[in-house]
Amino acid sequence: MEIIPLGDSALIVRVRDQFNDAPEETLNEVLRAFQQLRKSGIPGVIELAPAYTSVAVFFDPVAVVKSSEAPDKSFDWLATKIRNALSSVPPRQRRPRARRVVEIPVCYDSEFAPDLDDVAGHAQLSTKEVVELHSTAEYRVTCIGFVPGFPFLAGLPKKLATPRRATPRKEIPPGAVGIGGAQTGIYPLRSPGGWNLLGRTPLRLFDPEKDPPTLLLAGDRVRLRAITREEFDAASIKPSSRAKSRDPVTAPTILHRDSSSSVGMTANIMRAGFLTSVQDLGRTGFRQFGVSTSGALDPFALRVANLLVGNDESVAGLEITSGGLQLRFDDERVVAWCGGEFDVQVGSRTLRAGHVAHWQSGDQVKFGPPQIGCRCWLAISGGVDVPIVLGSRSTDLRAQFGGFEGRVLRDGDVLPLLTWPGSRIPATAISSWTGPHDWVIPAKREPILRFVRGVDWNRFNPSTLQQLPSEAFAVSPDSDRMGVRFESPELKRMDNVDLISEAVAPGTMQVPPSGKPILLLGDCQTIGGYPKIAHVITVDLGIAAQLRAGDHVRFSEVSPADAHRLLLERERELERFRIGLSLQS
């Protein structure tokens, strides 16, 4: 067993080095470790996610540092706790638990199988033989990832192994069944993808209103049953979306609740701007289902803005990208914003970052384009009242759930607001007091991101390892909430070995075959197979969230102990800030 850091707030427990040599035994061992760690109650551990040969452990660095009582030894303390938890299982309890067997109906009609001929040609089989082989094998769910509910299925007959498409499709429909390399899988949501499509299921594999939200779970055994087009059409109009299994799927628990405390107060969206969405501090506890963290890309900025208006730090606000937002309230509110350098007007008055404004009923606020950075976060006293889905009000834009109808805001939308709990009101229309400059405006003209080494650092040649901390990297226009893509320079590996997919997180720097690195952000996938050269530390993710096309950023290496020390110092300063704000009331 090997325990490796994944940035400063997660680690990877590798129970084995290889998967294909003994897939059944390896997966059983991973699931045993996953279950044992769930029961262990290690202080500071937030969530776990299994994947092929490993279990990712996500933790609160502040809680772990406090529990370890030694900031420079916190990783070793946590690793020891994990080893002790996994070694404490009596041998008689290490036998694998019986897993569900789930039957998935699949229609291999030509309309649903645009790549069936290619798979047959590669395998030197007829299309009928491909369908027969594919639909009679028994598969095992190795993990859920890529998008929420996407099952990676091991057990594909070797003859059917087919390389991914050279050019991925921009859009694949929900339910599409495909082959990618030596695996098969099912796309639960409309998304891009490069797998070879040879069928479709009418079942719904991901539903955020059910508990669990995914039809399949890691470790499940899966059997595919070939159905006709008529059976597919009949099943598609039925309300049920659950498959047959030896153990019934857990009865659904509705996690999506109606608003109950907004009592009719609203914010009217006059202009929605380029990209504005409802976000809070994100989701935790759902990575095992492939659900991203989402939430504000700079959670600390939203925390500060919420504190300024008297909210709880986790209350939902608005994330505004590239400005253009104009809105009006029906009642009095206190507002503040943090982020890039934006020109914000409340009526004829300028509202600077980190200052608090008393907003009268009917007042309008306008966000102009940013001078530096690209995003800001608006906190409104009381907060935005949208339904809680999977424990959060955040919008998951990829999976299209949460927030306001699972989408970005549009002109004319009306946002419900929670009741105002008596937030502080500045003596004047706009307060003179504010927060520290780097908190309220984290955007930089010459940004520097501090990083710790990634688990695949040594897979890159020496010149590449010198490039990372010494050269400026240009931000690509293709960047979004999933990640910042860099156009240059290119980073080169010393090998081209295919890596086993395992957990990634916001801050992970992956390097695809093109050599152009990708810095993952809040909407990133939960697992990935590209080498991880580095990981940007938590306290600098707010700077990363401000990067826009054409920016140039440099990187500077720090130790994991330094990353934890910087985070702990910031939390201590935030506590003093809370005390200072209480004196303004």
C-alpha positions as CSV (number, residue, x, y, z in Angstrom):
1,M,0.0,0.0,0.0
2,E,1.2,3.5,-0.9
3,I,-0.2,6.8,0.4
4,I,0.6,9.8,-1.8
5,P,-0.5,13.5,-1.4
6,L,-3.0,15.0,-3.9
7,G,-2.3,18.6,-3.2
8,D,-2.7,20.0,0.3
9,S,-6.2,18.8,1.0
10,A,-6.4,15.2,-0.3
11,L,-4.3,12.1,-0.6
12,I,-4.5,8.9,-2.6
13,V,-4.3,5.4,-1.0
14,R,-3.0,3.1,-3.6
15,V,-3.8,-0.5,-2.6
16,R,-2.2,-2.0,-5.7
17,D,0.0,-0.8,-8.6
18,Q,-1.9,-2.7,-11.4
19,F,-5.5,-3.4,-12.2
20,N,-5.6,-5.6,-15.3
21,D,-3.4,-8.3,-13.8
22,A,-6.1,-9.2,-11.2
23,P,-9.1,-6.9,-11.7
24,E,-11.6,-8.8,-9.4
25,E,-9.2,-9.1,-6.5
26,T,-7.9,-5.6,-6.9
27,L,-11.4,-4.1,-7.0
28,N,-12.5,-6.1,-4.0
29,E,-9.4,-4.8,-2.1
30,V,-10.2,-1.2,-3.0
31,L,-13.8,-1.5,-1.9
32,R,-12.8,-3.1,1.4
33,A,-10.4,-0.1,2.0
34,F,-13.2,2.3,1.0
35,Q,-15.7,0.7,3.4
36,Q,-13.2,0.5,6.3
37,L,-12.1,4.1,5.9
38,R,-15.8,5.2,5.9
39,K,-16.2,3.5,9.3
40,S,-12.9,4.8,10.8
41,G,-14.1,8.3,11.8
42,I,-10.6,9.8,11.3
43,P,-10.7,13.5,12.4
44,G,-10.8,15.9,9.5
45,V,-11.7,13.4,6.7
46,I,-14.6,14.9,4.6
47,E,-15.2,12.3,1.8
48,L,-13.8,9.3,0.0
49,A,-13.8,8.1,-3.6
50,P,-12.7,4.7,-4.9
51,A,-11.2,4.3,-8.4
52,Y,-9.6,1.2,-9.9
53,T,-6.6,0.6,-7.6
54,S,-7.0,3.4,-5.1
55,V,-9.2,5.3,-2.7
56,A,-9.0,9.1,-2.5
57,V,-9.2,10.7,0.9
58,F,-10.3,14.3,1.0
59,F,-9.8,16.2,4.2
60,D,-10.1,19.6,5.9
61,P,-6.4,20.6,6.3
62,V,-7.2,23.0,9.2
63,A,-9.0,20.2,11.2
64,V,-6.2,17.7,10.4
65,V,-3.4,20.2,11.4
66,K,-5.3,20.9,14.7
67,S,-5.7,17.2,15.4
68,S,-2.1,16.4,14.6
69,E,-0.8,19.3,16.8
70,A,2.1,19.5,14.4
71,P,1.6,21.5,11.2
72,D,4.7,20.2,9.5
73,K,3.7,16.6,10.3
74,S,0.0,16.6,9.5
75,F,0.3,14.5,6.4
76,D,2.3,11.8,8.2
77,W,-0.2,11.9,11.0
78,L,-3.1,11.4,8.7
79,A,-1.3,8.6,6.7
80,T,-0.6,6.8,10.0
81,K,-4.3,7.0,11.0
82,I,-5.2,5.6,7.6
83,R,-2.7,2.7,7.8
84,N,-3.9,1.8,11.3
85,A,-7.5,1.9,10.1
86,L,-6.8,-0.5,7.2
87,S,-4.6,-2.8,9.2
88,S,-7.2,-3.2,11.9
89,V,-9.6,-5.4,9.8
90,P,-9.7,-9.0,11.1
91,P,-8.8,-11.5,8.4
92,R,-12.2,-13.1,8.6
93,Q,-13.8,-9.8,7.7
94,R,-11.6,-9.2,4.6
95,R,-13.7,-11.4,2.4
96,P,-15.5,-9.4,-0.3
97,R,-19.2,-8.5,0.4
98,A,-21.8,-9.8,-2.0
99,R,-22.5,-7.1,-4.6
100,R,-25.7,-6.3,-6.5
101,V,-26.2,-7.7,-10.0
102,V,-27.9,-5.0,-12.1
103,E,-29.5,-5.7,-15.5
104,I,-29.3,-2.8,-18.0
105,P,-31.4,-3.1,-21.2
106,V,-29.6,-1.9,-24.3
107,C,-30.9,-1.3,-27.8
108,Y,-28.3,-1.9,-30.5
109,D,-30.4,-0.3,-33.3
110,S,-28.4,1.3,-36.1
111,E,-29.7,4.8,-35.1
112,F,-28.0,4.3,-31.7
113,A,-24.9,2.5,-32.9
114,P,-23.0,4.9,-35.3
115,D,-19.7,3.1,-34.5
116,L,-20.8,-0.5,-34.5
117,D,-19.4,-1.1,-37.9
118,D,-16.0,0.4,-36.8
119,V,-15.9,-1.8,-33.7
120,A,-16.8,-4.9,-35.8
121,G,-14.1,-4.1,-38.4
122,H,-11.5,-3.6,-35.7
123,A,-12.4,-6.9,-34.1
124,Q,-12.8,-8.7,-37.4
125,L,-16.3,-9.8,-36.4
126,S,-19.8,-9.3,-37.8
127,T,-22.0,-6.7,-36.2
128,K,-24.2,-9.4,-34.9
129,E,-21.2,-11.1,-33.3
130,V,-20.2,-7.8,-31.6
131,V,-23.7,-7.4,-30.2
132,E,-23.8,-11.0,-29.0
133,L,-20.4,-10.7,-27.2
134,H,-21.1,-7.3,-25.8
135,S,-24.5,-8.1,-24.4
136,T,-23.7,-11.5,-22.9
137,A,-20.6,-10.6,-20.9
138,E,-20.7,-9.8,-17.2
139,Y,-19.2,-6.5,-16.2
140,R,-18.0,-4.9,-13.0
141,V,-18.3,-1.2,-12.1
142,T,-14.8,-0.1,-11.2
143,C,-15.7,3.5,-10.4
144,I,-18.1,6.3,-11.2
145,G,-16.7,9.4,-12.7
146,F,-16.1,11.6,-15.8
147,V,-19.6,13.0,-15.4
148,P,-22.1,12.2,-12.6
149,G,-23.3,8.6,-12.8
150,F,-20.9,7.5,-15.6
151,P,-19.9,3.9,-14.8
152,F,-16.5,2.6,-16.0
153,L,-17.2,-1.1,-16.6
154,A,-14.5,-3.8,-16.6
155,G,-15.0,-7.1,-18.2
156,L,-15.2,-6.2,-21.9
157,P,-14.3,-9.2,-24.0
158,K,-10.8,-8.7,-25.3
159,K,-11.9,-9.0,-28.9
160,L,-14.0,-5.9,-28.6
161,A,-11.3,-3.6,-27.2
162,T,-11.3,-0.6,-29.6
163,P,-9.2,2.6,-29.4
164,R,-11.1,5.8,-28.6
165,R,-12.1,7.9,-31.6
166,A,-9.4,10.2,-33.0
167,T,-11.9,13.1,-32.9
168,P,-14.3,13.1,-29.9
169,R,-17.9,14.0,-30.5
170,K,-19.0,17.3,-29.2
171,E,-22.3,15.9,-28.0
172,I,-23.4,12.4,-27.0
173,P,-27.0,11.7,-25.9
174,P,-27.9,10.4,-22.4
175,G,-28.0,6.6,-22.3
176,A,-25.4,6.0,-25.0
177,V,-23.4,2.9,-24.5
178,G,-19.8,2.9,-25.8
179,I,-16.4,1.2,-25.8
180,G,-13.2,3.1,-25.0
181,G,-10.1,1.0,-25.1
182,A,-10.6,-2.1,-23.0
183,Q,-13.7,-0.8,-21.2
184,T,-17.3,-0.2,-21.8
185,G,-19.4,2.5,-20.2
186,I,-22.7,4.4,-20.4
187,Y,-23.1,8.1,-20.8
188,P,-25.7,9.3,-18.2
189,L,-25.9,12.9,-19.4
190,R,-25.6,14.8,-22.6
191,S,-21.9,15.5,-22.9
192,P,-18.9,15.3,-25.2
193,G,-16.9,12.1,-25.5
194,G,-14.6,10.0,-27.6
195,W,-15.9,6.5,-27.0
196,N,-17.2,4.3,-29.8
197,L,-21.0,4.2,-29.6
198,L,-22.9,0.9,-30.3
199,G,-26.2,1.1,-28.4
200,R,-28.4,3.0,-26.0
201,T,-30.3,2.3,-22.8
202,P,-33.6,3.9,-21.9
203,L,-32.7,3.9,-18.2
204,R,-31.8,7.0,-16.3
205,L,-28.4,6.5,-14.7
206,F,-28.2,9.8,-12.7
207,D,-31.0,11.5,-10.8
208,P,-29.9,14.1,-8.2
209,E,-33.3,13.8,-6.5
210,K,-32.8,10.1,-5.6
211,D,-30.7,8.5,-2.8
212,P,-28.3,7.3,-4.0
213,P,-28.2,9.7,-7.1
214,T,-26.7,7.0,-9.4
215,L,-28.2,3.8,-10.6
216,L,-24.9,2.0,-10.4
217,L,-22.3,1.9,-7.6
218,A,-18.7,0.9,-7.6
219,G,-18.4,-2.9,-7.2
220,D,-21.8,-3.6,-8.8
221,R,-22.0,-6.5,-11.3
222,V,-23.7,-5.5,-14.5
223,R,-25.4,-7.5,-17.2
224,L,-26.5,-6.0,-20.5
225,R,-29.7,-7.3,-22.1
226,A,-30.2,-6.7,-25.8
227,I,-33.7,-5.2,-26.5
228,T,-35.6,-4.3,-29.7
229,R,-36.3,-0.7,-30.8
230,E,-40.0,-1.3,-29.9
231,E,-39.0,-2.3,-26.4
232,F,-36.7,0.7,-26.1
233,D,-39.5,3.1,-27.2
234,A,-41.9,1.5,-24.7
235,A,-39.4,1.8,-21.9
236,S,-38.5,5.4,-22.7
237,I,-42.0,6.6,-22.0
238,K,-42.4,4.8,-18.6
239,P,-41.7,7.0,-15.5
240,S,-39.6,4.3,-13.9
241,S,-35.8,4.6,-14.5
242,R,-34.5,1.8,-12.2
243,A,-33.1,-1.5,-13.4
244,K,-33.7,-5.0,-12.2
245,S,-31.2,-6.3,-9.6
246,R,-31.0,-9.0,-7.1
247,D,-31.0,-6.4,-4.3
248,P,-33.6,-3.7,-4.9
249,V,-32.2,-0.3,-5.5
250,T,-32.6,1.9,-2.5
251,A,-35.9,3.7,-2.3
252,P,-35.5,7.3,-3.4
253,T,-35.2,10.1,-0.8
254,I,-36.0,13.5,-2.1
255,L,-33.0,15.8,-1.5
256,H,-34.5,18.7,-3.5
257,R,-36.7,20.9,-1.3
258,D,-38.9,23.8,-2.0
259,S,-38.1,27.2,-0.7
260,S,-39.8,27.9,2.6
261,S,-38.5,31.1,4.0
262,S,-38.2,33.6,1.2
263,V,-41.8,35.0,1.8
264,G,-41.9,36.4,-1.7
265,M,-38.9,38.7,-1.7
266,T,-37.0,38.6,-5.0
267,A,-34.1,39.9,-7.1
268,N,-35.0,40.8,-10.6
269,I,-32.4,40.0,-13.3
270,M,-32.6,42.9,-15.7
271,R,-29.5,41.7,-17.6
272,A,-27.8,38.4,-16.8
273,G,-24.4,39.3,-18.3
274,F,-22.0,36.9,-19.9
275,L,-22.3,34.0,-17.4
276,T,-23.9,34.4,-14.0
277,S,-24.9,31.5,-11.8
278,V,-26.0,30.8,-8.2
279,Q,-23.2,29.3,-6.1
280,D,-22.5,28.5,-2.5
281,L,-19.4,26.7,-1.1
282,G,-20.2,23.6,-3.1
283,R,-21.0,19.9,-2.5
284,T,-19.2,17.4,-0.4
285,G,-19.8,13.7,0.1
286,F,-20.8,12.8,-3.5
287,R,-17.5,12.2,-5.3
288,Q,-18.1,8.5,-5.2
289,F,-21.0,9.2,-7.6
290,G,-19.0,11.3,-9.9
291,V,-20.5,14.6,-8.7
292,S,-18.1,17.5,-8.8
293,T,-17.6,20.0,-6.0
294,S,-19.0,22.9,-8.1
295,G,-19.7,26.0,-5.9
296,A,-17.9,29.3,-6.1
297,L,-14.5,29.0,-7.9
298,D,-13.1,31.1,-5.1
299,P,-14.9,29.9,-2.0
300,F,-12.9,32.2,0.2
301,A,-14.1,35.3,-1.6
302,L,-17.7,34.2,-1.2
303,R,-17.1,33.5,2.5
304,V,-15.7,37.0,3.0
305,A,-18.5,38.7,1.1
306,N,-21.1,36.8,3.1
307,L,-19.4,37.8,6.4
308,L,-19.4,41.4,5.3
309,V,-23.3,41.4,4.9
310,G,-23.9,39.4,8.1
311,N,-24.7,36.1,6.4
312,D,-23.4,32.7,7.4
313,E,-20.4,32.0,5.3
314,S,-22.0,29.2,3.3
315,V,-25.1,31.2,2.1
316,A,-25.6,31.1,-1.7
317,G,-24.8,34.2,-3.7
318,L,-24.0,35.0,-7.4
319,E,-20.9,34.2,-9.3
320,I,-20.5,36.8,-12.1
321,T,-18.1,36.1,-15.0
322,S,-16.9,39.0,-17.2
323,G,-19.6,41.4,-15.8
324,G,-22.7,42.6,-17.6
325,L,-25.1,41.8,-14.7
326,Q,-27.8,44.3,-13.8
327,L,-30.4,43.5,-11.1
328,R,-33.0,45.1,-8.9
329,F,-34.4,44.2,-5.5
330,D,-38.0,44.4,-4.3
331,D,-36.9,45.3,-0.7
332,E,-34.1,46.6,1.4
333,R,-30.9,44.6,1.3
334,V,-27.3,44.8,2.3
335,V,-24.8,43.7,-0.4
336,A,-21.1,43.3,-0.9
337,W,-18.9,41.7,-3.5
338,C,-15.3,40.3,-3.8
339,G,-13.2,39.2,-6.8
340,G,-11.6,40.8,-9.8
341,E,-11.4,44.5,-10.4
342,F,-14.9,45.4,-11.7
343,D,-16.7,48.8,-12.1
344,V,-19.8,48.3,-10.0
345,Q,-22.5,51.0,-9.8
346,V,-25.4,51.2,-7.3
347,G,-27.5,53.8,-8.9
348,S,-25.1,56.7,-9.3
349,R,-22.7,55.5,-6.6
350,T,-19.6,53.3,-7.0
351,L,-19.4,50.2,-4.9
352,R,-15.9,49.0,-4.5
353,A,-14.9,45.4,-3.7
354,G,-15.1,44.5,-0.1
355,H,-17.3,47.5,0.9
356,V,-20.9,47.1,2.2
357,A,-23.8,48.9,0.6
358,H,-27.3,49.4,2.0
359,W,-29.6,48.8,-1.0
360,Q,-33.0,50.5,-1.1
361,S,-36.0,48.9,-2.7
362,G,-35.9,49.6,-6.4
363,D,-32.2,50.4,-6.6
364,Q,-30.3,48.9,-9.5
365,V,-26.8,47.6,-9.5
366,K,-24.7,47.3,-12.7
367,F,-21.5,45.2,-13.1
368,G,-19.2,46.6,-15.8
369,P,-16.5,44.5,-17.5
370,P,-13.4,43.7,-15.4
371,Q,-10.2,45.5,-15.6
372,I,-8.2,42.7,-13.9
373,G,-9.4,39.2,-13.5
374,C,-12.7,37.8,-14.8
375,R,-15.0,36.8,-11.9
376,C,-16.6,38.2,-8.7
377,W,-19.0,37.0,-6.1
378,L,-22.0,39.0,-4.9
379,A,-23.4,38.3,-1.4
380,I,-26.9,39.5,-0.6
381,S,-28.2,39.7,3.0
382,G,-30.3,36.7,3.6
383,G,-29.0,34.9,0.5
384,V,-30.4,33.5,-2.7
385,D,-33.2,30.9,-2.0
386,V,-33.1,28.2,-4.6
387,P,-33.8,24.5,-3.8
388,I,-31.1,22.5,-2.0
389,V,-30.0,19.6,-4.3
390,L,-27.4,17.1,-3.0
391,G,-26.7,19.2,0.0
392,S,-26.0,22.5,-1.8
393,R,-27.6,25.4,-3.7
394,S,-24.8,25.5,-6.2
395,T,-25.3,25.2,-9.9
396,D,-23.6,22.2,-11.6
397,L,-23.5,23.6,-15.1
398,R,-22.1,20.4,-16.7
399,A,-24.8,18.1,-15.2
400,Q,-27.4,20.9,-15.3
401,F,-28.8,20.6,-11.8
402,G,-28.9,22.8,-8.7
403,G,-28.9,26.6,-8.6
404,F,-31.6,28.3,-10.6
405,E,-33.1,25.5,-12.8
406,G,-29.7,24.0,-13.3
407,R,-28.5,26.7,-15.6
408,V,-26.9,30.1,-15.9
409,L,-29.2,33.1,-15.3
410,R,-31.0,34.8,-18.2
411,D,-32.5,38.2,-18.7
412,G,-35.8,38.5,-17.0
413,D,-35.2,35.8,-14.4
414,V,-36.7,36.4,-10.9
415,L,-34.5,35.0,-8.0
416,P,-36.2,34.3,-4.7
417,L,-34.4,35.6,-1.6
418,L,-34.2,34.3,1.9
419,T,-35.5,36.5,4.7
420,W,-33.2,39.1,6.0
421,P,-32.0,38.1,9.5
422,G,-31.1,41.6,10.6
423,S,-27.8,42.0,8.9
424,R,-25.6,45.0,9.8
425,I,-26.4,48.3,8.0
426,P,-23.6,50.7,7.4
427,A,-24.0,54.2,8.9
428,T,-23.8,55.6,5.4
429,A,-25.1,54.2,2.2
430,I,-21.7,52.6,1.5
431,S,-19.4,51.5,4.3
432,S,-15.9,53.0,4.7
433,W,-14.6,49.8,6.3
434,T,-13.7,46.7,4.2
435,G,-11.6,43.5,4.3
436,P,-7.9,43.0,3.5
437,H,-7.1,43.9,-0.1
438,D,-5.9,40.5,-1.1
439,W,-9.1,38.9,0.2
440,V,-11.5,41.2,-1.6
441,I,-9.5,41.6,-4.8
442,P,-7.5,38.4,-5.3
443,A,-7.0,39.1,-9.0
444,K,-3.4,40.0,-10.0
445,R,-1.8,41.8,-13.0
446,E,1.1,39.4,-12.8
447,P,-0.3,36.3,-11.1
448,I,2.0,33.8,-9.4
449,L,0.5,30.4,-8.3
450,R,2.2,28.4,-5.6
451,F,2.2,24.6,-6.1
452,V,3.2,21.4,-4.5
453,R,4.6,18.5,-6.6
454,G,2.1,16.1,-8.1
455,V,2.2,12.4,-7.9
456,D,3.6,12.1,-11.4
457,W,6.3,14.8,-11.0
458,N,9.1,12.3,-11.8
459,R,7.5,11.3,-15.1
460,F,8.6,14.5,-16.7
461,N,12.1,15.2,-18.0
462,P,14.5,17.6,-16.2
463,S,14.0,20.5,-18.6
464,T,10.3,20.4,-18.2
465,L,10.6,20.4,-14.4
466,Q,12.8,23.5,-14.8
467,Q,10.2,25.1,-17.1
468,L,7.3,24.9,-14.6
469,P,8.8,27.3,-12.0
470,S,10.7,29.5,-14.4
471,E,8.6,30.3,-17.4
472,A,5.3,32.2,-17.9
473,F,2.3,30.2,-19.1
474,A,-0.3,31.7,-21.5
475,V,-4.0,31.1,-20.7
476,S,-6.0,29.7,-23.6
477,P,-9.5,30.9,-24.6
478,D,-10.8,27.4,-24.0
479,S,-10.7,27.8,-20.3
480,D,-13.9,27.6,-18.3
481,R,-15.3,26.5,-14.9
482,M,-13.8,23.1,-15.4
483,G,-10.3,24.3,-15.7
484,V,-7.7,26.7,-17.0
485,R,-6.0,25.5,-20.2
486,F,-2.6,26.8,-21.1
487,E,-1.3,27.3,-24.7
488,S,2.4,27.4,-23.9
489,P,4.9,26.3,-23.0
490,E,4.4,22.5,-23.6
491,L,5.5,20.1,-20.9
492,K,7.1,16.8,-22.0
493,R,7.0,13.4,-20.3
494,M,9.8,10.9,-20.2
495,D,7.4,8.0,-21.0
496,N,4.1,7.4,-22.7
497,V,2.8,4.8,-20.4
498,D,-1.0,4.7,-20.0
499,L,-1.8,5.6,-16.4
500,I,-4.6,4.1,-14.3
501,S,-7.3,6.7,-13.7
502,E,-7.5,8.0,-10.1
503,A,-8.9,11.0,-8.2
504,V,-8.3,14.6,-9.3
505,A,-9.5,17.8,-7.5
506,P,-9.6,21.6,-8.0
507,G,-6.0,22.7,-8.2
508,T,-4.7,19.5,-9.9
509,M,-2.5,20.3,-12.9
510,Q,-2.9,17.5,-15.5
511,V,-0.8,17.2,-18.7
512,P,-2.5,15.6,-21.7
513,P,-0.6,14.1,-24.6
514,S,-0.5,17.5,-26.3
515,G,1.8,18.7,-23.5
516,K,-0.4,21.7,-22.8
517,P,-1.3,21.6,-19.1
518,I,-4.7,22.0,-17.6
519,L,-5.3,23.5,-14.2
520,L,-8.5,22.0,-12.8
521,L,-11.2,24.2,-11.2
522,G,-14.4,23.6,-9.2
523,D,-16.5,22.0,-12.0
524,C,-13.7,19.5,-12.9
525,Q,-14.3,15.8,-13.2
526,T,-13.7,13.6,-10.2
527,I,-11.2,11.2,-11.7
528,G,-8.7,11.5,-14.5
529,G,-6.0,9.5,-16.3
530,Y,-3.5,12.2,-17.4
531,P,-0.3,12.6,-15.4
532,K,-0.5,15.0,-12.5
533,I,2.6,17.1,-12.5
534,A,1.6,19.6,-9.8
535,H,-1.2,20.9,-7.6
536,V,-1.9,24.5,-6.9
537,I,-2.3,25.1,-3.2
538,T,-5.7,26.0,-1.6
539,V,-4.9,29.5,-0.7
540,D,-4.1,30.4,-4.3
541,L,-7.2,28.9,-6.0
542,G,-8.8,32.3,-5.8
543,I,-6.0,33.7,-8.0
544,A,-6.4,30.8,-10.4
545,A,-10.2,31.5,-10.7
546,Q,-9.4,35.0,-12.0
547,L,-7.2,33.8,-15.0
548,R,-8.6,34.7,-18.4
549,A,-7.6,34.3,-22.0
550,G,-4.3,36.0,-22.8
551,D,-3.1,36.2,-19.2
552,H,0.4,35.0,-18.3
553,V,0.9,33.2,-15.0
554,R,4.0,31.9,-13.3
555,F,4.4,29.1,-10.8
556,S,6.4,28.8,-7.6
557,E,7.0,25.6,-5.7
558,V,6.3,25.3,-1.9
559,S,6.3,22.4,0.5
560,P,3.1,20.7,1.7
561,A,4.0,22.0,5.2
562,D,4.1,25.5,3.9
563,A,0.8,25.0,2.1
564,H,-0.8,24.0,5.4
565,R,0.9,26.8,7.3
566,L,-0.4,29.4,4.9
567,L,-3.9,28.1,5.0
568,L,-3.9,27.9,8.8
569,E,-2.6,31.5,9.0
570,R,-5.4,32.7,6.7
571,E,-8.1,31.0,8.8
572,R,-6.7,32.6,12.0
573,E,-6.8,36.0,10.3
574,L,-10.4,35.3,9.2
575,E,-11.3,34.6,12.8
576,R,-9.9,38.0,13.8
577,F,-11.8,39.5,10.9
578,R,-15.1,38.0,12.2
579,I,-14.5,39.5,15.6
580,G,-13.8,42.9,14.0
581,L,-17.0,42.7,12.0
582,S,-19.0,41.9,15.1
583,L,-17.8,45.2,16.6
584,Q,-19.3,47.1,13.5
585,S,-22.8,45.8,14.4
